[in-house]
């Protein structure tokens, strides 16, 4: 049989390969792994900072939204109160205007009744005077020769008293 040189185990080659691997690993760790890890850590810290800022901004936005809703609720309540107060004021003022108008109408009616009564009395007095004048003239013409002036005045006075007694009885 023949010996196979291809499958031989060379301890020195294996040790040299392991030493090369160890040196390469140390060099990579020293010059590549540590800087890359440092960059990764700084990147992670920046991302964590961004997340913290985003959370703070979200919390602030939520607080602003709550404040806005509270302000809107307060504004709505204030507006409702103002509207109800304006309605009450308008109703009260309307009632005052109606009461004032009723008072004025009553006063106008009383004044009109008083004026009508005065006009009626004045008309009655005028009618009495006119009746007295007409009756005086008529009686004077009819009785001119038979009654003297003093009897004539007494007759007219009696007639006027009868007329005023008749008016008082009505």
OpenMM code with the backbone's topology and positions (N, CA, C; nanometers):
from openmm import Vec3, app, unit

residues = "UNK UNK UNK UNK UNK UNK UNK UNK UNK UNK UNK UNK UNK UNK UNK UNK UNK UNK UNK UNK UNK UNK UNK UNK UNK UNK UNK UNK UNK UNK UNK UNK UNK UNK UNK UNK UNK UNK UNK UNK UNK UNK UNK UNK UNK UNK UNK UNK UNK UNK UNK UNK UNK UNK UNK UNK UNK UNK UNK UNK UNK UNK UNK UNK UNK UNK UNK UNK UNK UNK UNK UNK UNK UNK UNK UNK UNK UNK UNK UNK UNK UNK UNK UNK UNK UNK UNK UNK UNK UNK UNK UNK UNK UNK UNK UNK UNK UNK UNK UNK UNK UNK UNK UNK UNK UNK UNK UNK UNK UNK UNK UNK UNK UNK UNK UNK UNK UNK UNK UNK UNK UNK UNK UNK UNK UNK UNK UNK UNK UNK UNK UNK UNK UNK UNK UNK UNK UNK UNK UNK UNK UNK UNK UNK UNK UNK UNK UNK UNK UNK UNK UNK UNK UNK UNK UNK UNK UNK UNK UNK UNK UNK UNK UNK UNK UNK UNK UNK UNK UNK".split()
positions = [
    Vec3(0.0774, -0.1160, 0.0000),
    Vec3(0.0000, 0.0000, 0.0000),
    Vec3(0.0826, 0.1238, 0.0000),
    Vec3(0.0176, 0.2152, -0.0352),
    Vec3(0.0878, 0.3413, -0.0527),
    Vec3(0.0529, 0.4395, 0.0584),
    Vec3(0.1393, 0.5217, 0.0804),
    Vec3(0.1158, 0.6225, 0.1833),
    Vec3(0.0509, 0.7447, 0.1214),
    Vec3(-0.0288, 0.7964, 0.1953),
    Vec3(-0.0984, 0.9144, 0.1465),
    Vec3(-0.0373, 1.0369, 0.2123),
    Vec3(0.0145, 1.1216, 0.1321),
    Vec3(0.0744, 1.2445, 0.1824),
    Vec3(-0.0298, 1.3576, 0.1931),
    Vec3(-0.1315, 1.3374, 0.1326),
    Vec3(-0.2311, 1.4417, 0.1271),
    Vec3(-0.3007, 1.4539, 0.2647),
    Vec3(-0.3203, 1.3546, 0.3326),
    Vec3(-0.3938, 1.3570, 0.4575),
    Vec3(-0.2939, 1.3514, 0.5737),
    Vec3(-0.2041, 1.4234, 0.5724),
    Vec3(-0.1098, 1.4183, 0.6824),
    Vec3(-0.1412, 1.5293, 0.7801),
    Vec3(-0.1078, 1.5088, 0.9001),
    Vec3(-0.1349, 1.6052, 1.0052),
    Vec3(-0.0008, 1.6647, 1.0430),
    Vec3(0.0037, 1.7991, 1.0259),
    Vec3(0.1265, 1.8696, 1.0597),
    Vec3(0.0935, 1.9583, 1.1791),
    Vec3(0.1490, 1.9247, 1.2907),
    Vec3(0.1220, 1.9924, 1.4161),
    Vec3(0.1705, 2.1362, 1.4081),
    Vec3(0.2863, 2.1603, 1.3490),
    Vec3(0.3402, 2.2953, 1.3394),
    Vec3(0.2519, 2.3834, 1.2519),
    Vec3(0.1943, 2.3346, 1.1540),
    Vec3(0.1052, 2.4130, 1.0679),
    Vec3(-0.0243, 2.4463, 1.1446),
    Vec3(-0.0708, 2.3510, 1.2221),
    Vec3(-0.1942, 2.3735, 1.2990),
    Vec3(-0.1685, 2.4793, 1.4049),
    Vec3(-0.0515, 2.4704, 1.4737),
    Vec3(-0.0179, 2.5681, 1.5763),
    Vec3(0.0013, 2.7064, 1.5144),
    Vec3(0.0616, 2.7173, 1.4013),
    Vec3(0.0809, 2.8450, 1.3342),
    Vec3(-0.0534, 2.9028, 1.2926),
    Vec3(-0.1435, 2.8195, 1.2464),
    Vec3(-0.2769, 2.8664, 1.2062),
    Vec3(-0.3540, 2.9156, 1.3282),
    Vec3(-0.3420, 2.8438, 1.4392),
    Vec3(-0.4098, 2.8865, 1.5618),
    Vec3(-0.3510, 3.0171, 1.6138),
    Vec3(-0.2174, 3.0321, 1.6062),
    Vec3(-0.1529, 3.1555, 1.6492),
    Vec3(-0.1974, 3.2700, 1.5586),
    Vec3(-0.2045, 3.2472, 1.4300),
    Vec3(-0.2529, 3.3499, 1.3364),
    Vec3(-0.3975, 3.3891, 1.3688),
    Vec3(-0.4784, 3.2917, 1.3992),
    Vec3(-0.6181, 3.3170, 1.4316),
    Vec3(-0.6290, 3.3982, 1.5601),
    Vec3(-0.5493, 3.3650, 1.6595),
    Vec3(-0.5490, 3.4358, 1.7857),
    Vec3(-0.5023, 3.5804, 1.7682),
    Vec3(-0.3969, 3.6010, 1.6941),
    Vec3(-0.3445, 3.7355, 1.6696),
    Vec3(-0.4457, 3.8166, 1.5889),
    Vec3(-0.5040, 3.7561, 1.4899),
    Vec3(-0.6039, 3.8246, 1.4076),
    Vec3(-0.7258, 3.8629, 1.4921),
    Vec3(-0.7664, 3.7747, 1.5804),
    Vec3(-0.8798, 3.8027, 1.6687),
    Vec3(-0.8462, 3.9178, 1.7629),
    Vec3(-0.7256, 3.9181, 1.8196),
    Vec3(-0.6858, 4.0264, 1.9087),
    Vec3(-0.6778, 4.1596, 1.8345),
    Vec3(-0.6230, 4.1574, 1.7161),
    Vec3(-0.6136, 4.2796, 1.6352),
    Vec3(-0.7544, 4.3292, 1.5989),
    Vec3(-0.8402, 4.2409, 1.5566),
    Vec3(-0.9767, 4.2800, 1.5211),
    Vec3(-1.0522, 4.3326, 1.6446),
    Vec3(-1.0295, 4.2660, 1.7577),
    Vec3(-1.0953, 4.3099, 1.8798),
    Vec3(-1.0462, 4.4479, 1.9201),
    Vec3(-0.9178, 4.4691, 1.9108),
    Vec3(-0.8576, 4.5958, 1.9534),
    Vec3(-0.8958, 4.7092, 1.8597),
    Vec3(-0.8830, 4.6891, 1.7294),
    Vec3(-0.9013, 4.7980, 1.6337),
    Vec3(-1.0402, 4.8015, 1.5685),
    Vec3(-1.1131, 4.6958, 1.5716),
    Vec3(-1.2411, 4.6951, 1.5025),
    Vec3(-1.3588, 4.6737, 1.5980),
    Vec3(-1.3531, 4.5751, 1.6827),
    Vec3(-1.4667, 4.5408, 1.7666),
    Vec3(-1.4984, 4.6508, 1.8679),
    Vec3(-1.3968, 4.7024, 1.9382),
    Vec3(-1.4187, 4.8058, 2.0382),
    Vec3(-1.4731, 4.9341, 1.9744),
    Vec3(-1.4168, 4.9866, 1.8625),
    Vec3(-1.4758, 5.1068, 1.8023),
    Vec3(-1.6178, 5.0840, 1.7505),
    Vec3(-1.6394, 4.9667, 1.6930),
    Vec3(-1.7738, 4.9374, 1.6423),
    Vec3(-1.8717, 4.9286, 1.7583),
    Vec3(-1.8302, 4.8665, 1.8691),
    Vec3(-1.9146, 4.8573, 1.9874),
    Vec3(-1.9417, 4.9969, 2.0440),
    Vec3(-1.8387, 5.0827, 2.0442),
    Vec3(-1.8551, 5.2196, 2.0923),
    Vec3(-1.9552, 5.2954, 2.0048),
    Vec3(-1.9453, 5.2818, 1.8735),
    Vec3(-2.0385, 5.3462, 1.7803),
    Vec3(-2.1795, 5.2917, 1.8026),
    Vec3(-2.1892, 5.1606, 1.8222),
    Vec3(-2.3205, 5.0982, 1.8448),
    Vec3(-2.3813, 5.1486, 1.9766),
    Vec3(-2.2974, 5.1601, 2.0813),
    Vec3(-2.3477, 5.2100, 2.2102),
    Vec3(-2.3930, 5.3557, 2.1991),
    Vec3(-2.3134, 5.4387, 2.1287),
    Vec3(-2.3538, 5.5787, 2.1132),
    Vec3(-2.4811, 5.5882, 2.0292),
    Vec3(-2.4932, 5.5047, 1.9292),
    Vec3(-2.6137, 5.5024, 1.8452),
    Vec3(-2.7341, 5.4594, 1.9284),
    Vec3(-2.7130, 5.3583, 2.0137),
    Vec3(-2.8205, 5.3100, 2.1003),
    Vec3(-2.8625, 5.4211, 2.1973),
    Vec3(-2.7663, 5.4932, 2.2535),
    Vec3(-2.7958, 5.6031, 2.3455),
    Vec3(-2.8731, 5.7134, 2.2734),
    Vec3(-2.8336, 5.7453, 2.1483),
    Vec3(-2.9043, 5.8480, 2.0716),
    Vec3(-3.0488, 5.8040, 2.0441),
    Vec3(-3.0665, 5.6778, 2.0103),
    Vec3(-3.2018, 5.6262, 1.9835),
    Vec3(-3.2849, 5.6283, 2.1114),
    Vec3(-3.2253, 5.5875, 2.2228),
    Vec3(-3.2965, 5.5922, 2.3510),
    Vec3(-3.3349, 5.7373, 2.3860),
    Vec3(-3.2457, 5.8317, 2.3581),
    Vec3(-3.2755, 5.9737, 2.3810),
    Vec3(-3.3914, 6.0204, 2.2940),
    Vec3(-3.3888, 5.9769, 2.1673),
    Vec3(-3.4984, 6.0131, 2.0771),
    Vec3(-3.6314, 5.9563, 2.1262),
    Vec3(-3.6284, 5.8309, 2.1729),
    Vec3(-3.7500, 5.7702, 2.2287),
    Vec3(-3.7979, 5.8470, 2.3515),
    Vec3(-3.7057, 5.8865, 2.4370),
    Vec3(-3.7427, 5.9627, 2.5570),
    Vec3(-3.8032, 6.0978, 2.5176),
    Vec3(-3.7419, 6.1661, 2.4180),
    Vec3(-3.7964, 6.2938, 2.3722),
    Vec3(-3.9352, 6.2750, 2.3101),
    Vec3(-3.9509, 6.1681, 2.2330),
    Vec3(-4.0806, 6.1412, 2.1710),
    Vec3(-4.1857, 6.1134, 2.2783),
    Vec3(-4.1489, 6.0381, 2.3814),
    Vec3(-4.2431, 6.0096, 2.4902),
    Vec3(-4.2785, 6.1380, 2.5641),
    Vec3(-4.1773, 6.2222, 2.5900),
    Vec3(-4.2028, 6.3498, 2.6582),
    Vec3(-4.2941, 6.4379, 2.5726),
    Vec3(-4.2675, 6.4420, 2.4424),
    Vec3(-4.3508, 6.5225, 2.3529),
    Vec3(-4.4937, 6.4672, 2.3490),
    Vec3(-4.5079, 6.3357, 2.3474),
    Vec3(-4.6407, 6.2742, 2.3476),
    Vec3(-4.7143, 6.3058, 2.4789),
    Vec3(-4.6418, 6.2959, 2.5912),
    Vec3(-4.7019, 6.3287, 2.7211),
    Vec3(-4.7435, 6.4756, 2.7258),
    Vec3(-4.6576, 6.5622, 2.6729),
    Vec3(-4.6889, 6.7051, 2.6700),
    Vec3(-4.8093, 6.7324, 2.5807),
    Vec3(-4.8155, 6.6647, 2.4660),
    Vec3(-4.9293, 6.6804, 2.3757),
    Vec3(-5.0577, 6.6309, 2.4428),
    Vec3(-5.0488, 6.5210, 2.5146),
    Vec3(-5.1657, 6.4687, 2.5864),
    Vec3(-5.2105, 6.5670, 2.6937),
    Vec3(-5.1154, 6.6242, 2.7664),
    Vec3(-5.1474, 6.7239, 2.8692),
    Vec3(-5.2102, 6.8469, 2.8049),
    Vec3(-5.1563, 6.8903, 2.6906),
    Vec3(-5.2133, 7.0060, 2.6200),
    Vec3(-5.3552, 6.9753, 2.5738),
    Vec3(-5.3767, 6.8522, 2.5266),
    Vec3(-5.5103, 6.8126, 2.4825),
    Vec3(-5.6084, 6.8151, 2.6003),
    Vec3(-5.5650, 6.7658, 2.7152),
    Vec3(-5.6519, 6.7668, 2.8336),
    Vec3(-5.6817, 6.9100, 2.8765),
    Vec3(-5.5790, 6.9951, 2.8744),
    Vec3(-5.5992, 7.1358, 2.9097),
    Vec3(-5.6951, 7.2033, 2.8122),
    Vec3(-5.6793, 7.1727, 2.6834),
    Vec3(-5.7670, 7.2283, 2.5811),
    Vec3(-5.9117, 7.1841, 2.6036),
    Vec3(-5.9298, 7.0536, 2.6306),
    Vec3(-6.0650, 7.0030, 2.6547),
    Vec3(-6.1258, 7.0675, 2.7786),
    Vec3(-6.0443, 7.0833, 2.8840),
    Vec3(-6.0939, 7.1487, 3.0054),
    Vec3(-6.1311, 7.2944, 2.9760),
    Vec3(-6.0468, 7.3632, 2.8992),
    Vec3(-6.0754, 7.5027, 2.8644),
    Vec3(-6.2023, 7.5116, 2.7792),
    Vec3(-6.2190, 7.4197, 2.6857),
    Vec3(-6.3385, 7.4202, 2.6013),
    Vec3(-6.4634, 7.3926, 2.6844),
    Vec3(-6.4532, 7.3012, 2.7796),
    Vec3(-6.5670, 7.2714, 2.8667),
    Vec3(-6.6022, 7.3935, 2.9505),
    Vec3(-6.4990, 7.4578, 3.0056),
    Vec3(-6.5227, 7.5788, 3.0851),
    Vec3(-6.5825, 7.6895, 2.9985),
    Vec3(-6.5321, 7.7050, 2.8769),
    Vec3(-6.5847, 7.8080, 2.7864),
    Vec3(-6.7302, 7.7788, 2.7505),
    Vec3(-6.7617, 7.6517, 2.7274),
    Vec3(-6.8995, 7.6136, 2.6950),
    Vec3(-6.9911, 7.6428, 2.8126),
    Vec3(-6.9451, 7.6099, 2.9336),
    Vec3(-7.0257, 7.6381, 3.0522),
    Vec3(-7.0459, 7.7886, 3.0693),
    Vec3(-6.9402, 7.8645, 3.0480),
    Vec3(-6.9503, 8.0102, 3.0592),
    Vec3(-7.0481, 8.0643, 2.9551),
    Vec3(-7.0363, 8.0144, 2.8335),
    Vec3(-7.1271, 8.0593, 2.7266),
    Vec3(-7.2716, 8.0220, 2.7607),
    Vec3(-7.2927, 7.8999, 2.8107),
    Vec3(-7.4281, 7.8586, 2.8494),
    Vec3(-7.4829, 7.9477, 2.9604),
    Vec3(-7.3972, 7.9804, 3.0577),
    Vec3(-7.4408, 8.0683, 3.1660),
    Vec3(-7.4759, 8.2065, 3.1123),
    Vec3(-7.3917, 8.2578, 3.0212),
    Vec3(-7.4177, 8.3897, 2.9640),
    Vec3(-7.5487, 8.3898, 2.8865),
    Vec3(-7.5728, 8.2829, 2.8109),
    Vec3(-7.6958, 8.2739, 2.7318),
    Vec3(-7.8171, 8.2670, 2.8238),
    Vec3(-7.8090, 8.1839, 2.9284),
    Vec3(-7.9233, 8.1728, 3.0189),
    Vec3(-7.9455, 8.3038, 3.0939),
    Vec3(-7.8378, 8.3712, 3.1317),
    Vec3(-7.8503, 8.5007, 3.2006),
    Vec3(-7.9126, 8.6046, 3.1072),
    Vec3(-7.8693, 8.6033, 2.9807),
    Vec3(-7.9263, 8.6974, 2.8828),
    Vec3(-8.0749, 8.6681, 2.8611),
    Vec3(-8.1105, 8.5401, 2.8576),
    Vec3(-8.2513, 8.5038, 2.8399),
    Vec3(-8.3336, 8.5500, 2.9603),
    Vec3(-8.2801, 8.5290, 3.0809),
    Vec3(-8.3517, 8.5739, 3.2010),
    Vec3(-8.3653, 8.7266, 3.2021),
    Vec3(-8.2584, 8.7953, 3.1649),
    Vec3(-8.2619, 8.9413, 3.1613),
    Vec3(-8.3639, 8.9896, 3.0583),
    Vec3(-8.3631, 8.9260, 2.9418),
    Vec3(-8.4577, 8.9653, 2.8361),
    Vec3(-8.6016, 8.9396, 2.8815),
    Vec3(-8.6239, 8.8263, 2.9468),
    Vec3(-8.7592, 8.7955, 2.9933),
    Vec3(-8.8033, 8.8949, 3.1014),
    Vec3(-8.7113, 8.9238, 3.1941),
    Vec3(-8.7429, 9.0199, 3.2993),
    Vec3(-8.7718, 9.1577, 3.2386),
    Vec3(-8.6885, 9.2000, 3.1448),
    Vec3(-8.7082, 9.3305, 3.0798),
    Vec3(-8.8394, 9.3317, 3.0016),
    Vec3(-8.8710, 9.2201, 2.9351),
    Vec3(-8.9976, 9.2107, 2.8623),
    Vec3(-9.1163, 9.2236, 2.9569),
    Vec3(-9.1069, 9.1571, 3.0726),
    Vec3(-9.2147, 9.1684, 3.1718),
    Vec3(-9.2267, 9.3116, 3.2233),
    Vec3(-9.1129, 9.3770, 3.2452),
    Vec3(-9.1157, 9.5156, 3.2896),
    Vec3(-9.1813, 9.6049, 3.1850),
    Vec3(-9.1464, 9.5831, 3.0591),
    Vec3(-9.2034, 9.6636, 2.9501),
    Vec3(-9.3546, 9.6420, 2.9423),
    Vec3(-9.3970, 9.5147, 2.9548),
    Vec3(-9.5410, 9.4852, 2.9488),
    Vec3(-9.6125, 9.5516, 3.0661),
    Vec3(-9.5534, 9.5401, 3.1877),
    Vec3(-9.6155, 9.6022, 3.3051),
    Vec3(-9.6221, 9.7545, 3.2886),
    Vec3(-9.5149, 9.8126, 3.2370),
    Vec3(-9.5127, 9.9571, 3.2147),
    Vec3(-9.6176, 9.9974, 3.1120),
    Vec3(-9.6300, 9.9181, 3.0058),
    Vec3(-9.7291, 9.9477, 2.9017),
    Vec3(-9.8704, 9.9368, 2.9590),
    Vec3(-9.8931, 9.8344, 3.0430),
    Vec3(-10.0258, 9.8208, 3.1047),
    Vec3(-10.0550, 9.9402, 3.1941),
    Vec3(-9.9558, 9.9823, 3.2709),
    Vec3(-9.9741, 10.0984, 3.3576),
    Vec3(-10.0063, 10.2229, 3.2771),
    Vec3(-9.9320, 10.2436, 3.1686),
    Vec3(-9.9563, 10.3607, 3.0843),
    Vec3(-10.0948, 10.3531, 3.0208),
    Vec3(-10.1336, 10.2334, 2.9752),
    Vec3(-10.2659, 10.2177, 2.9134),
    Vec3(-10.3752, 10.2466, 3.0159),
    Vec3(-10.3559, 10.1985, 3.1381),
    Vec3(-10.4532, 10.2250, 3.2441),
    Vec3(-10.4615, 10.3745, 3.2733),
    Vec3(-10.3454, 10.4389, 3.2793),
    Vec3(-10.3412, 10.5833, 3.3044),
    Vec3(-10.4088, 10.6592, 3.1911),
    Vec3(-10.3814, 10.6189, 3.0681),
    Vec3(-10.4438, 10.6840, 2.9516),
    Vec3(-10.5952, 10.6644, 2.9558),
    Vec3(-10.6392, 10.5418, 2.9925),
    Vec3(-10.7825, 10.5151, 3.0001),
    Vec3(-10.8483, 10.6021, 3.1093),
    Vec3(-10.7816, 10.6102, 3.2265),
    Vec3(-10.8358, 10.6945, 3.3342),
    Vec3(-10.8419, 10.8407, 3.2903),
    Vec3(-10.7360, 10.8851, 3.2248),
    Vec3(-10.7325, 11.0238, 3.1775),
    Vec3(-10.8425, 11.0484, 3.0747),
    Vec3(-10.8618, 10.9492, 2.9851),
    Vec3(-10.9667, 10.9633, 2.8836),
    Vec3(-11.1043, 10.9663, 2.9494),
    Vec3(-11.1249, 10.8813, 3.0515),
    Vec3(-11.2529, 10.8815, 3.1217),
    Vec3(-11.2747, 11.0155, 3.1923),
    Vec3(-11.1696, 11.0664, 3.2545),
    Vec3(-11.1796, 11.1959, 3.3225),
    Vec3(-11.2103, 11.3062, 3.2226),
    Vec3(-11.1380, 11.3041, 3.1108),
    Vec3(-11.1624, 11.4050, 3.0075),
    Vec3(-11.3042, 11.3935, 2.9530),
    Vec3(-11.3512, 11.2700, 2.9319),
    Vec3(-11.4865, 11.2505, 2.8797),
    Vec3(-11.5890, 11.3013, 2.9800),
    Vec3(-11.5646, 11.2739, 3.1089),
    Vec3(-11.6565, 11.3215, 3.2133),
    Vec3(-11.6596, 11.4748, 3.2163),
    Vec3(-11.5398, 11.5357, 3.2069),
    Vec3(-11.5339, 11.6822, 3.2056),
    Vec3(-11.6049, 11.7385, 3.0829),
    Vec3(-11.5832, 11.6757, 2.9690),
    Vec3(-11.6493, 11.7211, 2.8457),
    Vec3(-11.8001, 11.7052, 2.8573),
    Vec3(-11.8464, 11.5934, 2.9170),
    Vec3(-11.9901, 11.5712, 2.9337),
    Vec3(-12.0501, 11.6793, 3.0238),
    Vec3(-11.9786, 11.7062, 3.1358),
    Vec3(-12.0285, 11.8090, 3.2279),
    Vec3(-12.0303, 11.9466, 3.1605),
    Vec3(-11.9254, 11.9738, 3.0836),
    Vec3(-11.9196, 12.1019, 3.0138),
    Vec3(-12.0333, 12.1125, 2.9127),
    Vec3(-12.0564, 11.9992, 2.8418),
    Vec3(-12.1652, 11.9993, 2.7437),
    Vec3(-12.2994, 12.0178, 2.8133),
    Vec3(-12.3179, 11.9548, 2.9301),
    Vec3(-12.4424, 11.9703, 3.0044),
    Vec3(-12.4614, 12.1157, 3.0474),
    Vec3(-12.3517, 12.1752, 3.0968),
    Vec3(-12.3595, 12.3151, 3.1388),
    Vec3(-12.3929, 12.4051, 3.0204),
    Vec3(-12.3284, 12.3763, 2.9071),
    Vec3(-12.3573, 12.4557, 2.7873),
    Vec3(-12.5031, 12.4381, 2.7453),
    Vec3(-12.5499, 12.3128, 2.7507),
    Vec3(-12.6893, 12.2871, 2.7127),
    Vec3(-12.7845, 12.3579, 2.8096),
    Vec3(-12.7530, 12.3570, 2.9390),
    Vec3(-12.8375, 12.4241, 3.0380),
    Vec3(-12.8429, 12.5734, 3.0088),
    Vec3(-12.7256, 12.6303, 2.9783),
    Vec3(-12.7237, 12.7732, 2.9476),
    Vec3(-12.8048, 12.8037, 2.8227),
    Vec3(-12.7847, 12.7179, 2.7224),
    Vec3(-12.8565, 12.7421, 2.5980),
    Vec3(-13.0066, 12.7254, 2.6160),
    Vec3(-13.0446, 12.6212, 2.6907),
    Vec3(-13.1872, 12.5994, 2.7177),
    Vec3(-13.2431, 12.7181, 2.7961),
    Vec3(-13.1641, 12.7629, 2.8932),
    Vec3(-13.2093, 12.8768, 2.9733),
    Vec3(-13.2231, 13.0004, 2.8851),
    Vec3(-13.1249, 13.0211, 2.7963),
    Vec3(-13.1329, 13.1373, 2.7072),
    Vec3(-13.2539, 13.1279, 2.6150),
    Vec3(-13.2715, 13.0089, 2.5569),
    Vec3(-13.3833, 12.9910, 2.4639),
    Vec3(-13.5155, 13.0056, 2.5387),
    Vec3(-13.5223, 12.9411, 2.6539),
    Vec3(-13.6489, 12.9498, 2.7280),
    Vec3(-13.6733, 13.0922, 2.7780),
    Vec3(-13.5636, 13.1635, 2.8116),
    Vec3(-13.5782, 13.3015, 2.8553),
    Vec3(-13.6322, 13.3861, 2.7411),
    Vec3(-13.5754, 13.3675, 2.6259),
    Vec3(-13.6228, 13.4460, 2.5120),
    Vec3(-13.7679, 13.4117, 2.4755),
    Vec3(-13.7936, 13.2797, 2.4753),
    Vec3(-13.9281, 13.2372, 2.4383),
    Vec3(-14.0305, 13.2841, 2.5422),
    Vec3(-13.9946, 13.2649, 2.6656),
    Vec3(-14.0858, 13.3063, 2.7727),
    Vec3(-14.0989, 13.4581, 2.7730),
    Vec3(-13.9878, 13.5236, 2.7486),
    Vec3(-13.9915, 13.6705, 2.7445),
    Vec3(-14.0834, 13.7203, 2.6360),
    Vec3(-14.0811, 13.6549, 2.5226),
    Vec3(-14.1664, 13.7001, 2.4133),
    Vec3(-14.3126, 13.6678, 2.4427),
    Vec3(-14.3359, 13.5492, 2.5010),
    Vec3(-14.4745, 13.5118, 2.5261),
    Vec3(-14.5349, 13.5919, 2.6425),
    Vec3(-14.4545, 13.6143, 2.7433),
    Vec3(-14.5077, 13.6759, 2.8634),
    Vec3(-14.4567, 13.8191, 2.8811),
    Vec3(-14.4116, 13.8771, 2.7788),
    Vec3(-14.3506, 14.0086, 2.7858),
    Vec3(-14.4467, 14.1098, 2.8468),
    Vec3(-14.5676, 14.0990, 2.8186),
    Vec3(-14.6601, 14.1988, 2.8640),
    Vec3(-14.7212, 14.1624, 2.9985),
    Vec3(-14.7221, 14.0353, 3.0337),
    Vec3(-14.7922, 13.9952, 3.1537),
    Vec3(-14.7020, 13.9815, 3.2755),
    Vec3(-14.5710, 13.9413, 3.2618),
    Vec3(-14.4824, 13.9167, 3.3756),
    Vec3(-14.3752, 14.0251, 3.3763),
    Vec3(-14.3413, 14.0715, 3.4955),
    Vec3(-14.2365, 14.1717, 3.5045),
    Vec3(-14.1004, 14.1011, 3.5088),
    Vec3(-13.9920, 14.1753, 3.5122),
    Vec3(-13.8560, 14.1205, 3.5035),
    Vec3(-13.8209, 14.0370, 3.6259),
    Vec3(-13.8628, 14.0774, 3.7421),
    Vec3(-13.8295, 14.0029, 3.8642),
    Vec3(-13.8992, 13.8674, 3.8657),
    Vec3(-14.0233, 13.8607, 3.8273),
    Vec3(-14.0949, 13.7329, 3.8191),
    Vec3(-14.0298, 13.6436, 3.7137),
    Vec3(-13.9869, 13.7072, 3.6092),
    Vec3(-13.9201, 13.6338, 3.5001),
    Vec3(-13.7928, 13.5652, 3.5510),
    Vec3(-13.7090, 13.6346, 3.6275),
    Vec3(-13.5850, 13.5777, 3.6822),
    Vec3(-13.6170, 13.4649, 3.7792),
    Vec3(-13.7169, 13.4792, 3.8600),
    Vec3(-13.7554, 13.3750, 3.9553),
    Vec3(-13.8017, 13.2505, 3.8814),
    Vec3(-13.8747, 13.2695, 3.7755),
    Vec3(-13.9225, 13.1572, 3.6957),
    Vec3(-13.8065, 13.0828, 3.6306),
    Vec3(-13.7083, 13.1520, 3.5785),
    Vec3(-13.5910, 13.0897, 3.5148),
    Vec3(-13.5089, 13.0158, 3.6196),
    Vec3(-13.4856, 13.0751, 3.7346),
    Vec3(-13.4115, 13.0082, 3.8427),
    Vec3(-13.4786, 12.8799, 3.8840),
    Vec3(-13.6112, 12.8820, 3.8950),
    Vec3(-13.6864, 12.7623, 3.9311),
    Vec3(-13.6706, 12.6562, 3.8236),
    Vec3(-13.6761, 12.6979, 3.6996),
    Vec3(-13.6596, 12.6048, 3.5875),
    Vec3(-13.5199, 12.5399, 3.5892),
    Vec3(-13.4160, 12.6191, 3.6142),
    Vec3(-13.2785, 12.5659, 3.6184),
    Vec3(-13.2600, 12.4705, 3.7356),
    Vec3(-13.3205, 12.5003, 3.8489),
    Vec3(-13.3100, 12.4092, 3.9631),
    Vec3(-13.3760, 12.2773, 3.9324),
    Vec3(-13.4874, 12.2798, 3.8650),
    Vec3(-13.5574, 12.1565, 3.8269),
    Vec3(-13.4716, 12.0743, 3.7307),
    Vec3(-13.4080, 12.1438, 3.6383),
    Vec3(-13.3208, 12.0733, 3.5416),
    Vec3(-13.2017, 12.0095, 3.6147),
    Vec3(-13.1396, 12.0822, 3.7046),
    Vec3(-13.0245, 12.0259, 3.7760),
    Vec3(-13.0682, 11.9138, 3.8691),
    Vec3(-13.1874, 11.9218, 3.9291),
    Vec3(-13.2382, 11.8114, 4.0107),
    Vec3(-13.2636, 11.6885, 3.9264),
    Vec3(-13.3159, 11.7067, 3.8067),
    Vec3(-13.3391, 11.5950, 3.7151),
    Vec3(-13.2064, 11.5296, 3.6761),
    Vec3(-13.1024, 11.6091, 3.6518),
    Vec3(-12.9698, 11.5555, 3.6143),
    Vec3(-12.9067, 11.4802, 3.7295),
    Vec3(-12.9240, 11.5293, 3.8503),
    Vec3(-12.8663, 11.4634, 3.9677),
    Vec3(-12.9350, 11.3288, 3.9933),
    Vec3(-13.0603, 11.3183, 3.9621),
    Vec3(-13.1349, 11.1937, 3.9814),
    Vec3(-13.0941, 11.0890, 3.8778),
    Vec3(-13.0474, 11.1325, 3.7651),
    Vec3(-13.0071, 11.0391, 3.6591),
    Vec3(-12.8786, 10.9795, 3.7002),
] * unit.nanometer
topology = app.Topology()
chain = topology.addChain("A")
for resn in residues:
    res = topology.addResidue(resn, chain)
    for name in ("N", "CA", "C"):
        topology.addAtom(name, app.Element.getBySymbol(name[0]), res)
